[in-house]
Amino acid sequence: MSQTSFSIEAFLRSRIGLLMLGLLAIGGIFLIVEHLPHVASGLPYVLLLLCPLIHLFMHRGHGVGHRDGHQHSGEDKNGHP
């Protein structure tokens, strides 16, 4: 038995590979064209669902404790109001 090596580049340059790439491209275009209105109608809801996630990342570590040594308004040096 002889071992044959399989090369993806050689397959994609063959007739069958080029035909497969062409069919995948045509199918991808039809998929995008047909389903774009469905996806676009859900974008406002996606933005609303992302708001809590964005809020968490924008306030990373907020409220965990202030170790920076800055005095906040209304507090003395010991942290008392």
PyRosetta script that sets phi, psi and omega in degrees:
from pyrosetta import init, pose_from_sequence

init()
pose = pose_from_sequence("MSQTSFSIEAFLRSRIGLLMLGLLAIGGIFLIVEHLPHVASGLPYVLLLLCPLIHLFMHRGHGVGHRDGHQHSGEDKNGHP")
pose.set_psi(1, 131.7)
pose.set_omega(1, 177.7)
pose.set_phi(2, -100.3)
pose.set_psi(2, 142.9)
pose.set_omega(2, 178.5)
pose.set_phi(3, -87.8)
pose.set_psi(3, 124.6)
pose.set_omega(3, 175.7)
pose.set_phi(4, -108.1)
pose.set_psi(4, 134.7)
pose.set_omega(4, 179.7)
pose.set_phi(5, -89.2)
pose.set_psi(5, 140.1)
pose.set_omega(5, -179.0)
pose.set_phi(6, -101.7)
pose.set_psi(6, 125.9)
pose.set_omega(6, 179.3)
pose.set_phi(7, -117.4)
pose.set_psi(7, 123.8)
pose.set_omega(7, 179.7)
pose.set_phi(8, -65.7)
pose.set_psi(8, -39.2)
pose.set_omega(8, 179.9)
pose.set_phi(9, -62.0)
pose.set_psi(9, -41.5)
pose.set_omega(9, 179.6)
pose.set_phi(10, -67.5)
pose.set_psi(10, -37.4)
pose.set_omega(10, 178.7)
pose.set_phi(11, -66.1)
pose.set_psi(11, -42.7)
pose.set_omega(11, -177.7)
pose.set_phi(12, -69.0)
pose.set_psi(12, -22.1)
pose.set_omega(12, 177.8)
pose.set_phi(13, -90.3)
pose.set_psi(13, -5.2)
pose.set_omega(13, 177.6)
pose.set_phi(14, -79.5)
pose.set_psi(14, 172.1)
pose.set_omega(14, -179.6)
pose.set_phi(15, -63.8)
pose.set_psi(15, -42.9)
pose.set_omega(15, -179.3)
pose.set_phi(16, -66.4)
pose.set_psi(16, -40.1)
pose.set_omega(16, 179.1)
pose.set_phi(17, -63.6)
pose.set_psi(17, -43.4)
pose.set_omega(17, 178.4)
pose.set_phi(18, -65.7)
pose.set_psi(18, -39.3)
pose.set_omega(18, 177.0)
pose.set_phi(19, -63.2)
pose.set_psi(19, -42.3)
pose.set_omega(19, 179.1)
pose.set_phi(20, -63.9)
pose.set_psi(20, -43.5)
pose.set_omega(20, 178.2)
pose.set_phi(21, -62.4)
pose.set_psi(21, -40.5)
pose.set_omega(21, 178.7)
pose.set_phi(22, -64.2)
pose.set_psi(22, -44.2)
pose.set_omega(22, 179.3)
pose.set_phi(23, -66.0)
pose.set_psi(23, -39.0)
pose.set_omega(23, 176.9)
pose.set_phi(24, -64.5)
pose.set_psi(24, -38.5)
pose.set_omega(24, 178.7)
pose.set_phi(25, -65.9)
pose.set_psi(25, -44.5)
pose.set_omega(25, 178.8)
pose.set_phi(26, -64.1)
pose.set_psi(26, -43.5)
pose.set_omega(26, 178.0)
pose.set_phi(27, -62.9)
pose.set_psi(27, -38.9)
pose.set_omega(27, 178.2)
pose.set_phi(28, -64.8)
pose.set_psi(28, -40.3)
pose.set_omega(28, 178.7)
pose.set_phi(29, -64.3)
pose.set_psi(29, -45.3)
pose.set_omega(29, 178.2)
pose.set_phi(30, -63.8)
pose.set_psi(30, -37.7)
pose.set_omega(30, 179.4)
pose.set_phi(31, -63.6)
pose.set_psi(31, -43.7)
pose.set_omega(31, 179.6)
pose.set_phi(32, -66.8)
pose.set_psi(32, -45.2)
pose.set_omega(32, -177.3)
pose.set_phi(33, -64.5)
pose.set_psi(33, -40.4)
pose.set_omega(33, -176.4)
pose.set_phi(34, -77.2)
pose.set_psi(34, -31.0)
pose.set_omega(34, -173.9)
pose.set_phi(35, -105.3)
pose.set_psi(35, -2.2)
pose.set_omega(35, 179.1)
pose.set_phi(36, -61.1)
pose.set_psi(36, -42.2)
pose.set_omega(36, 177.8)
pose.set_phi(37, -62.6)
pose.set_psi(37, -34.5)
pose.set_omega(37, 178.9)
pose.set_phi(38, -67.5)
pose.set_psi(38, -41.8)
pose.set_omega(38, -179.1)
pose.set_phi(39, -70.3)
pose.set_psi(39, -41.5)
pose.set_omega(39, -177.9)
pose.set_phi(40, -65.8)
pose.set_psi(40, -30.3)
pose.set_omega(40, 179.6)
pose.set_phi(41, -71.6)
pose.set_psi(41, -20.5)
pose.set_omega(41, 179.6)
pose.set_phi(42, -94.3)
pose.set_psi(42, -3.9)
pose.set_omega(42, -177.6)
pose.set_phi(43, -61.2)
pose.set_psi(43, -40.0)
pose.set_omega(43, 177.1)
pose.set_phi(44, -60.4)
pose.set_psi(44, -35.7)
pose.set_omega(44, 178.8)
pose.set_phi(45, -70.5)
pose.set_psi(45, -34.4)
pose.set_omega(45, 177.4)
pose.set_phi(46, -64.7)
pose.set_psi(46, -41.3)
pose.set_omega(46, 178.3)
pose.set_phi(47, -63.8)
pose.set_psi(47, -40.0)
pose.set_omega(47, 177.8)
pose.set_phi(48, -65.8)
pose.set_psi(48, -37.4)
pose.set_omega(48, 178.8)
pose.set_phi(49, -72.1)
pose.set_psi(49, -24.6)
pose.set_omega(49, 179.0)
pose.set_phi(50, -80.2)
pose.set_psi(50, -16.6)
pose.set_omega(50, -177.0)
pose.set_phi(51, -57.7)
pose.set_psi(51, -48.2)
pose.set_omega(51, 178.4)
pose.set_phi(52, -63.2)
pose.set_psi(52, -36.2)
pose.set_omega(52, 179.1)
pose.set_phi(53, -66.8)
pose.set_psi(53, -43.2)
pose.set_omega(53, 177.5)
pose.set_phi(54, -64.0)
pose.set_psi(54, -38.5)
pose.set_omega(54, 178.6)
pose.set_phi(55, -61.1)
pose.set_psi(55, -42.6)
pose.set_omega(55, 178.9)
pose.set_phi(56, -63.0)
pose.set_psi(56, -41.8)
pose.set_omega(56, -179.3)
pose.set_phi(57, -73.7)
pose.set_psi(57, -29.2)
pose.set_omega(57, 179.6)
pose.set_phi(58, -75.1)
pose.set_psi(58, -27.0)
pose.set_omega(58, -179.7)
pose.set_phi(59, -108.3)
pose.set_psi(59, 39.2)
pose.set_omega(59, -176.1)
pose.set_phi(60, -58.9)
pose.set_psi(60, 120.5)
pose.set_omega(60, 178.0)
pose.set_phi(61, 79.1)
pose.set_psi(61, 3.6)
pose.set_omega(61, -178.1)
pose.set_phi(62, -67.9)
pose.set_psi(62, 127.0)
pose.set_omega(62, 177.8)
pose.set_phi(63, 89.0)
pose.set_psi(63, -0.9)
pose.set_omega(63, -179.5)
pose.set_phi(64, -76.0)
pose.set_psi(64, -34.1)
pose.set_omega(64, -178.6)
pose.set_phi(65, 153.8)
pose.set_psi(65, 145.6)
pose.set_omega(65, -179.0)
pose.set_phi(66, -101.7)
pose.set_psi(66, 107.3)
pose.set_omega(66, 179.4)
pose.set_phi(67, -107.4)
pose.set_psi(67, 10.7)
pose.set_omega(67, -175.0)
pose.set_phi(68, -83.7)
pose.set_psi(68, -11.5)
pose.set_omega(68, 177.8)
pose.set_phi(69, 81.3)
pose.set_psi(69, 3.1)
pose.set_omega(69, 179.1)
pose.set_phi(70, -80.9)
pose.set_psi(70, 141.9)
pose.set_omega(70, 177.9)
pose.set_phi(71, -89.5)
pose.set_psi(71, 126.3)
pose.set_omega(71, -179.7)
pose.set_phi(72, -89.8)
pose.set_psi(72, 156.7)
pose.set_omega(72, -176.6)
pose.set_phi(73, -60.9)
pose.set_psi(73, 136.5)
pose.set_omega(73, 178.4)
pose.set_phi(74, 87.1)
pose.set_psi(74, 2.7)
pose.set_omega(74, 179.3)
pose.set_phi(75, -119.6)
pose.set_psi(75, 147.5)
pose.set_omega(75, 173.5)
pose.set_phi(76, -88.6)
pose.set_psi(76, -171.3)
pose.set_omega(76, -176.2)
pose.set_phi(77, -66.3)
pose.set_psi(77, -24.5)
pose.set_omega(77, 180.0)
pose.set_phi(78, -88.0)
pose.set_psi(78, -0.3)
pose.set_omega(78, 178.7)
pose.set_phi(79, 88.9)
pose.set_psi(79, 7.2)
pose.set_omega(79, 179.3)
pose.set_phi(80, -87.0)
pose.set_psi(80, 144.7)
pose.set_omega(80, 178.5)
pose.set_phi(81, -72.4)
pose.dump_pdb("model.pdb")
